[in-house]
Amino acid sequence: MFLRKQKEREYIMERLGGRYLAGLVVIAFGIVALLNNFGFTAVSLGYLFNLLWPLLIVVAGINFIARRDPAGLITGAILTALGVAWFGRNAGWLDIDMSLFWKAFWPVLIIIIGLNIMLKNEHNSRGNIAIMGSVEKKHEPWELRSAEYTAFMGGIDLDIRKARFTQPEITLTLSAIMGGISVILPPDVAVTCNGTSILGGIDLMGRGSGGILGSTSMQSGDLKNSDKILHLKCTTIMGGIEIKQ
């Protein structure tokens, strides 16, 4: 019961951390557009977009931090700091040469990839990595345990319908880095899904998120009464993840 309540709190924090801020950005655009149309303001929506879009990077960073694992904390801290710095520059509060960002982008991206592969906590120590290859668990019955699955320039296929739950609640951390991950869910499992995409895409049972930066989440089934609960934490970097029933 305590573990279930803790998972529910983490799910709520992830939703509030990312979707709340993203929602505020969208609402701000709507309010300004409405006031412009009635002549109360004359704010350029182009200027507003240029000012606020770095907050989407902050959203991605918060989603990583909400995972509370070492790699997520470091990745989230880097993205959050970058978003805040870019927002401060666009607002005229900071004098930063953002051309330095593009010089550091690929090296930092490689570092983030390495951290996400290397810094695994004990909870995810039985991870599965597909590096320029594939991992398939879809043909024979298999045991489902909490684990991390990483597709680096490769592919992973998981058919949960043929899996046997080793405990009532399972957490899968899915990372697609220039690769793809596909998960098929059975109908009798309660599911929470949270995803962040960077130059990639995530499809959570028909609800997609993609582009330069994207964040999405969903919940399916009765978390309080179900005897099988699956928590999915998804991240894509120039890759794709598809969750379907």
BELLINZI-V121221 format. One line per field, one symbol per residue. ss: DSSP state (H for helix, E for strand, C for the rest). A space follows every 50 residues. Layout:
ss: ???
This chain:
ss: CHHHHHHHHHHHHHHHHHHHHHHHHHHHHHHHHHHHHCCCCCCCHHHHHH HHCHHHHHHHHHHHHCCCCHHHHHHHHHHHHHHHHHHHHHCCCCCCCCHH HHHHHHHHHHHHHHHHHHCCCHHHCCCEEEECCEEEECCCCEEECCEEEE EECCEEEEEHHHEEECCCEEEEEEEEECCEEEEECCCCCEEEEEEEEEEE EEEECCEEEEEEEEEEEEEECCCCCCCCEEEEEEEEECCEEEEEC
